[in-house]
């Protein structure tokens, strides 16, 4: 017996597919998925085992039935000319949030932002806790080595807009791609906003070719608006997440070797860990607090030491930390003094911290003047050893001025 993650009732858990069974049955081939939690690829349909029978096979199943109908009418096709898409935006929003929430739990993502949306997903609340904005776009076919590669797969992705540049803090910014159809859910921390600022809609349109749904649930999926194709998307992933693509595009799962379709050979330089998953932690050792950052994929150039907290630790000469605190989130940049244009870490999307957690973390780094880096995220880091102690260059607190250490 355990508590259902949706209704929070104590009950016997059942298996809930991340990608509903109708998608797996209609797929051209069996899926291959990367699990950040397991740090490896898994073959077959990913599932979670924390949903009760009533939620799984009644409420959520009805949402899947609606999405299955949309799939047969729209999503099964590759878009080659403009398509007028019509839907019930309420049911589509609930279904997308459900799939994204399941994906966060299955693949080791951050599920916290989705928790307040559960009553809305289940249909118990008529409105979400924050205004949800739907966007759509087209992933067009690619020409690769003299042949066309069609977008024939399903994927979940987290958008990481530059919140500081846009002047907002996102609550949810996730996308589900079904073959050619890119479906994006956006919500902001500011609950008072009923209309998205124009700079956000322009950024989504110019960057990804995403267009907002009408209030009635209509949108034109127009391939001429597309900013991304199947192969260029993988090029971007290779740049930001090279560990996803194995050696030369070969991925080993058990005793099988899979070749990733249209694997891009080029690897572009950029910020060393721009798209990394991180956690901010305050650790108490001998009644003294230490401010720490845990990395899902640790930057090798900052692997300077290996020692435990509470011992004498030399500060890094390879990095300096710039910390910015806004209303809900904290942002960290790790500057490389030898290459200012290519930071070790450039956090475009902040990490949400409660006021209490921020105060603890802040008091810890103010006491030492250092941020300690370790490998691993969440409550179970892979090692408790400190690999780098980064001195703090500047701290900026939104609406509270700037202080230097």
C-alpha positions as CSV (number, residue, x, y, z in Angstrom):
1,X,0.0,0.0,0.0
2,X,1.2,3.5,-0.8
3,X,-0.2,7.0,-1.4
4,X,-1.4,7.8,-4.9
5,X,0.7,10.6,-6.4
6,X,-2.5,12.2,-7.9
7,X,-5.3,11.9,-5.4
8,X,-3.1,11.2,-2.3
9,X,-5.3,8.3,-1.1
10,X,-3.7,5.3,0.5
11,X,-4.2,2.5,-1.9
12,X,-2.6,-0.3,-4.0
13,X,-0.4,1.3,-6.7
14,X,-0.8,0.4,-10.4
15,X,1.4,1.0,-13.4
16,X,0.8,4.2,-15.4
17,X,2.5,4.6,-18.8
18,X,4.4,7.8,-19.3
19,X,3.5,7.8,-22.9
20,X,0.0,6.3,-23.0
21,X,-0.4,2.8,-24.4
22,X,-2.1,4.1,-27.5
23,X,1.1,5.9,-28.5
24,X,3.2,2.8,-27.9
25,X,0.9,0.7,-30.0
26,X,0.9,3.2,-32.9
27,X,4.7,3.7,-32.8
28,X,6.7,2.7,-35.9
29,X,9.3,1.0,-33.6
30,X,10.0,0.3,-30.0
31,X,11.1,3.3,-28.0
32,X,14.5,4.0,-26.4
33,X,14.4,6.4,-23.5
34,X,17.1,8.1,-21.4
35,X,16.4,8.0,-17.7
36,X,18.2,10.7,-15.7
37,X,17.3,8.9,-12.5
38,X,19.0,5.6,-13.7
39,X,21.6,7.5,-15.7
40,X,21.1,5.1,-18.6
41,X,18.9,4.3,-21.6
42,X,16.0,1.9,-21.2
43,X,14.2,0.0,-23.8
44,X,10.5,-0.2,-24.1
45,X,7.6,1.8,-22.7
46,X,8.5,3.7,-19.6
47,X,6.1,3.5,-16.6
48,X,5.6,4.9,-13.2
49,X,4.2,2.8,-10.3
50,X,2.6,5.4,-8.0
51,X,-0.9,5.9,-9.3
52,X,-4.1,4.3,-7.9
53,X,-6.4,2.2,-10.0
54,X,-9.2,4.8,-9.9
55,X,-7.0,7.6,-11.1
56,X,-5.2,5.5,-13.6
57,X,-8.0,3.5,-15.2
58,X,-10.8,6.0,-14.9
59,X,-10.0,9.7,-14.7
60,X,-6.6,9.7,-16.5
61,X,-7.8,7.0,-18.9
62,X,-10.5,9.3,-20.1
63,X,-7.9,12.0,-20.9
64,X,-5.9,9.4,-22.8
65,X,-9.1,8.5,-24.8
66,X,-9.4,12.1,-25.8
67,X,-5.8,12.4,-26.8
68,X,-6.0,9.1,-28.8
69,X,-8.8,10.6,-30.9
70,X,-6.6,13.7,-31.5
71,X,-3.7,11.4,-32.5
72,X,-5.7,9.6,-35.1
73,X,-7.0,12.9,-36.5
74,X,-3.8,14.9,-36.4
75,X,-0.7,13.6,-34.6
76,X,-0.2,10.4,-36.7
77,X,0.6,12.5,-39.8
78,X,3.9,14.2,-40.9
79,X,3.1,17.9,-41.5
80,X,4.0,19.0,-45.1
81,X,1.4,21.8,-45.5
82,X,-0.5,24.0,-43.0
83,X,-2.9,22.1,-40.8
84,X,-5.8,23.7,-38.9
85,X,-5.9,22.0,-35.5
86,X,-9.0,22.2,-33.3
87,X,-9.3,20.9,-29.8
88,X,-10.8,21.4,-26.4
89,X,-8.0,23.4,-24.8
90,X,-9.0,22.4,-21.3
91,X,-8.7,18.7,-21.9
92,X,-5.6,19.0,-24.0
93,X,-3.9,21.1,-21.3
94,X,-4.8,18.5,-18.6
95,X,-3.6,15.6,-20.7
96,X,-0.3,17.4,-21.6
97,X,0.3,18.2,-17.9
98,X,-0.4,14.6,-17.0
99,X,2.2,13.2,-19.5
100,X,4.8,15.8,-18.5
101,X,4.2,15.1,-14.8
102,X,4.6,11.4,-15.4
103,X,7.8,12.0,-17.4
104,X,9.4,14.1,-14.6
105,X,8.9,11.2,-12.2
106,X,10.0,8.5,-14.6
107,X,13.1,10.2,-16.0
108,X,14.5,11.8,-12.9
109,X,13.2,15.4,-13.5
110,X,12.0,18.0,-11.1
111,X,8.3,17.2,-10.4
112,X,7.7,19.9,-7.7
113,X,6.2,22.4,-10.1
114,X,3.6,20.0,-11.3
115,X,2.2,19.1,-7.8
116,X,-0.2,22.0,-7.5
117,X,-1.8,21.1,-10.9
118,X,-2.9,17.7,-9.8
119,X,-6.5,18.7,-8.9
120,X,-6.8,20.4,-12.3
121,X,-5.4,17.3,-14.1
122,X,-8.0,15.1,-12.3
123,X,-10.8,17.5,-13.2
124,X,-11.5,18.3,-9.5
125,X,-10.6,22.0,-10.0
126,X,-12.0,23.8,-13.1
127,X,-9.0,26.0,-13.5
128,X,-5.2,25.4,-12.9
129,X,-3.5,27.2,-10.0
130,X,-1.7,29.4,-12.6
131,X,-2.8,30.4,-16.0
132,X,-1.7,27.8,-18.6
133,X,-0.7,28.9,-22.1
134,X,-0.6,26.4,-24.9
135,X,1.8,26.7,-27.9
136,X,2.3,24.6,-30.9
137,X,5.0,24.2,-33.6
138,X,6.2,21.9,-36.3
139,X,9.3,19.7,-36.4
140,X,9.9,19.3,-40.1
141,X,11.7,16.4,-41.9
142,X,15.5,16.7,-42.3
143,X,17.7,15.9,-45.3
144,X,20.6,13.8,-44.0
145,X,23.3,12.1,-46.0
146,X,21.2,12.3,-49.2
147,X,18.0,11.0,-47.6
148,X,15.0,12.5,-45.8
149,X,14.6,11.7,-42.1
150,X,11.0,12.0,-40.9
151,X,10.2,13.0,-37.3
152,X,8.6,9.7,-36.2
153,X,9.1,9.6,-32.5
154,X,7.7,10.8,-29.2
155,X,9.8,12.9,-26.8
156,X,9.5,15.1,-23.7
157,X,11.7,18.1,-23.2
158,X,12.1,20.9,-20.8
159,X,12.5,24.4,-22.3
160,X,15.1,26.5,-20.6
161,X,14.3,30.1,-21.6
162,X,16.6,32.8,-20.3
163,X,14.5,34.0,-17.4
164,X,16.8,36.9,-16.5
165,X,16.8,38.2,-20.0
166,X,13.0,37.9,-20.3
167,X,12.4,39.3,-16.8
168,X,10.0,36.5,-15.7
169,X,10.2,33.3,-13.7
170,X,8.6,30.2,-15.3
171,X,6.6,27.7,-13.3
172,X,6.3,25.2,-16.2
173,X,8.0,25.4,-19.6
174,X,7.8,21.9,-21.1
175,X,7.2,20.4,-24.5
176,X,5.8,17.1,-25.8
177,X,6.7,16.2,-29.4
178,X,4.5,13.7,-31.2
179,X,6.0,13.1,-34.7
180,X,5.8,16.5,-36.4
181,X,3.6,18.1,-33.7
182,X,5.4,20.1,-30.9
183,X,3.0,20.9,-28.0
184,X,4.2,23.3,-25.4
185,X,2.8,24.2,-21.9
186,X,3.9,27.5,-20.4
187,X,2.9,29.0,-17.0
188,X,4.5,31.7,-15.0
189,X,5.1,32.1,-11.3
190,X,3.2,35.4,-11.4
191,X,-0.4,34.3,-10.9
192,X,-1.7,37.8,-11.8
193,X,-0.6,37.6,-15.4
194,X,-3.5,36.5,-17.7
195,X,-1.7,37.4,-20.9
196,X,1.9,36.5,-21.7
197,X,4.3,39.4,-22.2
198,X,5.1,39.9,-25.9
199,X,8.8,39.3,-25.4
200,X,8.0,35.7,-24.4
201,X,5.7,34.9,-27.4
202,X,8.3,36.4,-29.7
203,X,11.1,34.4,-28.1
204,X,9.2,31.2,-28.5
205,X,8.3,32.0,-32.1
206,X,11.7,33.2,-33.2
207,X,13.6,30.4,-31.4
208,X,11.4,27.4,-31.9
209,X,8.6,28.5,-34.3
210,X,6.0,28.1,-31.6
211,X,2.6,29.8,-32.0
212,X,0.0,30.3,-29.2
213,X,-3.3,28.5,-29.3
214,X,-6.4,30.6,-29.4
215,X,-8.7,30.6,-26.4
216,X,-11.0,28.4,-28.4
217,X,-8.3,25.8,-29.0
218,X,-7.4,26.5,-32.6
219,X,-4.0,26.8,-34.2
220,X,-2.5,26.5,-37.6
221,X,0.5,24.1,-37.6
222,X,2.4,25.7,-40.5
223,X,5.7,24.1,-41.5
224,X,6.9,27.4,-43.0
225,X,7.0,28.8,-39.4
226,X,9.2,25.9,-38.2
227,X,12.6,26.8,-36.8
228,X,13.7,23.2,-36.1
229,X,14.1,19.9,-37.8
230,X,14.8,16.4,-36.6
231,X,18.6,16.5,-37.1
232,X,19.2,20.0,-36.0
233,X,17.3,19.2,-32.8
234,X,19.8,16.4,-32.2
235,X,22.7,18.8,-33.0
236,X,21.5,21.1,-30.2
237,X,21.1,18.1,-27.9
238,X,24.6,16.9,-28.7
239,X,25.9,20.4,-27.8
240,X,24.0,20.7,-24.5
241,X,23.8,17.0,-23.5
242,X,26.6,15.1,-25.1
243,X,26.3,12.2,-22.6
244,X,22.9,11.3,-24.2
245,X,24.5,10.2,-27.4
246,X,27.0,7.6,-26.4
247,X,30.1,6.9,-28.4
248,X,29.6,7.9,-32.1
249,X,25.9,7.7,-31.6
250,X,26.0,4.1,-30.3
251,X,23.9,3.4,-27.2
252,X,24.3,0.1,-25.3
253,X,21.2,-1.3,-23.5
254,X,21.9,-4.7,-21.9
255,X,23.5,-6.8,-24.6
256,X,22.1,-4.7,-27.5
257,X,23.7,-1.8,-29.3
258,X,21.4,0.8,-30.8
259,X,22.5,3.4,-33.4
260,X,20.8,6.7,-32.9
261,X,19.1,7.7,-36.1
262,X,20.8,10.5,-38.0
263,X,23.3,11.0,-35.3
264,X,25.1,14.4,-35.8
265,X,28.8,14.1,-36.2
266,X,29.5,17.8,-35.3
267,X,29.8,18.9,-31.7
268,X,29.6,22.6,-31.1
269,X,31.2,24.4,-28.2
270,X,29.3,26.5,-25.8
271,X,28.9,27.0,-22.1
272,X,30.4,23.9,-20.5
273,X,27.2,22.8,-18.6
274,X,24.5,25.1,-19.7
275,X,21.8,22.5,-19.7
276,X,22.8,20.6,-16.6
277,X,20.4,19.6,-13.8
278,X,21.5,21.0,-10.5
279,X,20.4,21.1,-6.9
280,X,21.2,23.7,-4.2
281,X,21.8,22.3,-0.8
282,X,22.6,23.5,2.7
283,X,24.6,20.8,4.6
284,X,25.2,20.9,8.4
285,X,28.6,19.5,9.5
286,X,29.5,19.9,13.2
287,X,26.8,22.5,13.6
288,X,28.2,24.6,10.7
289,X,26.2,25.2,7.5
290,X,27.9,24.8,4.1
291,X,26.3,26.0,0.8
292,X,26.6,23.3,-1.9
293,X,25.7,22.8,-5.6
294,X,25.1,19.2,-6.8
295,X,25.6,18.5,-10.5
296,X,23.9,15.8,-12.5
297,X,26.9,15.8,-14.9
298,X,29.9,17.3,-13.2
299,X,32.2,19.6,-15.2
300,X,35.5,17.8,-15.4
301,X,37.5,21.0,-15.5
302,X,36.3,21.8,-12.0
303,X,37.4,18.5,-10.5
304,X,40.2,20.1,-8.5
305,X,40.1,18.3,-5.2
306,X,38.3,15.4,-3.4
307,X,37.8,15.9,0.3
308,X,35.1,16.1,2.9
309,X,33.4,19.1,4.4
310,X,34.8,20.3,7.7
311,X,38.4,19.8,6.6
312,X,40.8,22.4,5.3
313,X,39.8,23.2,1.7
314,X,41.7,25.4,-0.7
315,X,39.5,27.7,-2.8
316,X,39.4,27.4,-6.6
317,X,41.5,29.5,-8.9
318,X,39.6,28.3,-11.9
319,X,36.1,29.7,-11.1
320,X,34.2,32.5,-9.3
321,X,30.5,32.4,-8.5
322,X,28.0,35.1,-9.3
323,X,24.7,34.5,-7.4
324,X,21.4,36.3,-8.2
325,X,18.2,35.9,-6.2
326,X,14.8,36.8,-7.6
327,X,11.4,36.4,-6.1
328,X,11.1,32.6,-6.4
329,X,14.4,31.3,-7.9
330,X,18.1,31.4,-7.5
331,X,20.6,31.7,-10.4
332,X,24.3,30.8,-10.3
333,X,27.0,31.6,-12.9
334,X,30.4,30.0,-12.5
335,X,32.8,32.4,-14.3
336,X,36.0,31.1,-15.9
337,X,38.5,34.0,-15.3
338,X,40.6,32.8,-18.3
339,X,37.7,32.7,-20.7
340,X,35.0,35.1,-19.6
341,X,32.8,34.5,-22.6
342,X,32.5,30.8,-21.8
343,X,31.4,30.2,-18.2
344,X,31.7,26.9,-16.5
345,X,28.0,27.2,-15.7
346,X,25.4,29.6,-17.0
347,X,22.1,29.1,-15.3
348,X,19.5,30.5,-17.8
349,X,16.6,29.0,-15.9
350,X,16.8,29.4,-12.1
351,X,16.3,26.8,-9.3
352,X,13.3,27.4,-7.2
353,X,14.0,27.9,-3.5
354,X,11.6,28.7,-0.7
355,X,12.4,31.8,1.3
356,X,13.5,29.6,4.2
357,X,15.8,27.5,2.0
358,X,17.2,30.6,0.4
359,X,18.0,32.1,3.8
360,X,19.7,29.0,5.0
361,X,21.8,28.7,1.8
362,X,22.6,32.4,1.9
363,X,23.7,32.3,5.5
364,X,25.9,29.3,4.7
365,X,27.8,31.0,1.8
366,X,28.0,34.3,3.6
367,X,29.8,32.5,6.5
368,X,32.4,30.9,4.4
369,X,32.5,33.0,1.2
370,X,32.5,29.8,-0.8
371,X,30.2,27.5,-2.7
372,X,31.1,23.8,-2.5
373,X,30.6,21.6,-5.6
374,X,29.7,17.9,-5.5
375,X,28.6,15.3,-8.0
376,X,24.9,14.2,-7.9
377,X,21.6,16.0,-7.4
378,X,18.7,15.7,-5.0
379,X,18.7,14.0,-1.7
380,X,21.1,11.2,-2.8
381,X,24.3,12.6,-4.3
382,X,26.7,10.1,-5.8
383,X,29.4,11.3,-3.5
384,X,29.7,13.5,-0.4
385,X,33.2,14.5,-1.4
386,X,33.8,18.2,-2.3
387,X,35.3,18.5,-5.8
388,X,35.7,22.3,-5.9
389,X,35.3,25.2,-3.5
390,X,34.3,28.3,-5.5
391,X,34.8,31.8,-4.1
392,X,31.9,34.2,-4.5
393,X,32.5,37.3,-6.6
394,X,29.0,39.0,-6.3
395,X,25.6,38.4,-4.9
396,X,22.6,40.3,-6.3
397,X,19.2,40.2,-4.6
398,X,16.2,41.3,-6.7
399,X,14.5,44.4,-5.3
400,X,17.1,44.5,-2.5
401,X,20.2,45.9,-4.1
402,X,23.6,44.3,-4.6
403,X,26.1,43.2,-2.1
404,X,29.7,42.1,-2.6
405,X,31.7,39.5,-0.7
